[in-house]
Amino acid sequence: MHPLSIRAVIDDFELAPIKRAIVFDPSDKEKGQLITPQIEDRSFSPYRKFTYTLPGAGTVTQFVSNRQINSRPDGPDDIFQQLQEVDLGLRRYPLSAAKVGGTLNAQFAVNYGMPYDFVVDVDSRAFSEACDPILRVLGRLTWATDKAVEAEGEGGTAQKPNELLALGYFEDMNINYHDDGESTLGPTIASLSLGSKAVKTLRMKYKYYYGLTKNTKNVLDPKADPVLEGCAGREWRLKLKQELTNGSIAEKDYKEEWKKRQKEWAGGRRLGDPPVCIITELHHGDMVVMNGEGVQKYYEHAVALEKGGGSKLRFALTARHVIKEKLGNKSMGQAWKGDFKLTPGQTYDGK
Ligand SMILES: O=C(O)CCC(=O)C(=O)O
């Protein structure tokens, strides 16, 4: 198979922009739940940086790329081409929790470095077996991870990625709502998009949005309900929780009040999906960093390619920090796969 050039999968207009427009109008009342990012053009120039803050949970930072960055030697255009010229080992894996045995994951996947079991049990290859473009991607994502964490300004240093999952998407493929909140993972997750444009959306999980379990039958334990900004009935929930905490009502009153609210909301039936709070286009060369344990615990994200055959090929390369000490016995034997040392040419300086 001949590799597709970047020009074959994205049009001239997409190749050209220096500053991409934000994809929604924040004054649009219909989209009132959308979070407006903080936009910064200088600090990481030539990248444009979008930061979305999810109060009580963390941040989502997007480093928006452009033609100047993408066309540099060994940059995103070259990596896109080179990833198609080597045998990356991409294949579709059976979903571990599939209703019908043998159902395959939608995307093609390969994992490098520390083992990472998500909805599919993907084999891991050592970084020592990885080709140069994969290690250059790791270099770029290590840069993005560091910069996004530093920007939070709490003096924290990022847990460096030691795992990289490559996903290949063809026309119309998508990845449904999920989180990357496996207990073996550190709090920072960085992805690089290559090739066709995709749209990423993020929303609060049902149980935290409504304060109810998914079948709407049970009320969350108040200690496990953070009553996040943007959740349904927030003021009422905060007040009730406060009354419980300061002892002005008993637990049974708390439950009673919730029962009434459950009835009022939906007569005990499942409510609608929580509204999307972040929507953003992922273009060729863009990097997105989700930072904070709460982003995975309280929110879920999905990524979809354009429908209708417009999208020909997209790679999403995601790097995480797998905590060696938290791996089970089965995986421990493979932990050495996470060791790597990038050469100066594989290390990224943000240009
Ligand atoms: O396709 C993407 O950009 C992200 C993929 C993703 O959500 C994941 O690897 O968990």
The ligand as an SDF file (V2000), in Angstrom:
LIG
                    3D

 10  9  0  0  0  0  0  0  0  0999 V2000
   -8.2640    9.8690   19.0570 O   0  0  0  0  0  0  0  0  0  0  0  0
   -7.8630   10.6270   19.9330 C   0  0  0  0  0  0  0  0  0  0  0  0
   -7.4590   11.7630   19.7110 O   0  0  0  0  0  0  0  0  0  0  0  0
   -7.8860   10.2190   21.3970 C   0  0  0  0  0  0  0  0  0  0  0  0
   -7.9320    8.7590   21.6360 C   0  0  0  0  0  0  0  0  0  0  0  0
   -8.3250    8.4760   23.0430 C   0  0  0  0  0  0  0  0  0  0  0  0
   -9.2640    9.0370   23.5410 O   0  0  0  0  0  0  0  0  0  0  0  0
   -7.5650    7.5230   23.8410 C   0  0  0  0  0  0  0  0  0  0  0  0
   -6.5520    6.9690   23.3730 O   0  0  0  0  0  0  0  0  0  0  0  0
   -7.9720    7.3100   25.0090 O   0  0  0  0  0  0  0  0  0  0  0  0
  1  2  2  0
  2  3  1  0
  2  4  1  0
  4  5  1  0
  5  6  1  0
  6  7  2  0
  6  8  1  0
  8  9  2  0
  8 10  1  0
M  END
$$$$
